[in-house]
Amino acid sequence: MNEDTVFEALESVTDEVSFVHFVEQLAAERRVSEAIPETPDGCRGEWANQSIEQFLEAAAAWARDSGFGRRPGPKPESPWKAFAMFMWAGRGYE
């Protein structure tokens, strides 16, 4: 599992089937990150947020700061893609 695989899955989200595929890839990346030693700043691979609380807080902060993806723009037309971006942000937005 590598970041490119997860990013490709994110970029491919258009509907519920591709969204679930993205979530599966994101979960697989998270499992792999568990084996990576934590850096002094708290990261494990691409995962800056190690708890579910940190993940959800980061995703919510991204949603507030970006207008749920409008900034830097444009907001995805697909609500599935917008929610996938929300989850993508949860892993690394600080």
C-alpha positions in Angstrom: 0.0 0.0 0.0 1.3 3.4 -0.9 0.1 7.0 -0.9 -0.3 6.9 -4.7 -2.8 4.0 -4.5 -4.9 5.9 -1.9 -4.7 9.2 -3.9 -5.7 7.4 -7.1 -8.7 5.9 -5.3 -9.6 9.4 -4.0 -9.3 10.9 -7.5 -11.5 8.1 -8.9 -14.5 8.7 -6.5 -17.7 9.5 -8.5 -20.3 7.4 -6.8 -21.0 5.1 -3.8 -19.1 2.1 -5.2 -15.9 4.1 -5.8 -16.3 5.9 -2.5 -16.4 2.5 -0.7 -13.3 1.5 -2.6 -11.5 4.7 -1.5 -12.5 4.0 2.1 -11.1 0.5 1.9 -7.8 1.8 0.5 -7.7 4.5 3.2 -8.3 1.9 5.9 -5.6 -0.4 4.4 -3.1 2.6 4.4 -4.0 3.3 8.1 -3.3 -0.4 9.0 0.1 -0.2 7.4 0.9 3.1 9.2 0.4 1.3 12.5 3.7 -0.5 11.9 5.6 2.8 11.1 7.4 4.3 14.1 5.9 7.6 15.2 8.0 10.6 14.4 8.7 13.3 17.0 5.9 15.4 15.6 3.4 12.5 16.0 3.2 11.3 12.4 3.2 7.7 11.1 3.7 7.8 7.4 1.1 10.1 5.9 -1.1 9.9 9.1 -0.7 12.9 11.3 -3.8 12.1 13.3 -3.4 9.0 15.3 -6.8 8.7 17.2 -10.3 8.8 15.9 -10.9 12.0 17.8 -7.9 13.7 16.0 -9.0 12.3 12.7 -12.5 13.7 13.1 -11.4 17.0 14.5 -8.9 17.4 11.5 -11.6 16.5 9.0 -14.0 19.0 10.6 -11.3 21.7 10.6 -10.6 21.1 7.0 -14.4 21.3 6.2 -14.6 24.7 8.0 -11.4 26.1 6.6 -12.1 25.1 3.0 -15.9 25.6 2.8 -16.1 21.8 2.5 -13.7 21.9 -0.5 -14.7 25.2 -2.1 -11.3 26.7 -1.3 -9.0 26.6 -3.0 -11.7 25.4 -5.4 -13.7 24.4 -7.2 -15.8 22.2 -4.9 -16.3 18.7 -6.4 -19.7 18.3 -8.0 -20.1 14.8 -6.6 -21.1 14.7 -2.9 -19.3 11.3 -2.8 -16.0 13.0 -3.9 -16.5 15.8 -1.4 -17.0 13.4 1.5 -14.0 11.4 0.3 -11.9 14.6 0.4 -13.3 15.1 4.0 -11.9 11.7 5.0 -8.6 12.3 3.1 -8.2 15.5 5.1 -8.8 13.7 8.4 -5.6 11.7 8.0 -3.3 14.7 7.7 -4.9 18.1 8.2 -3.5 19.8 11.3 
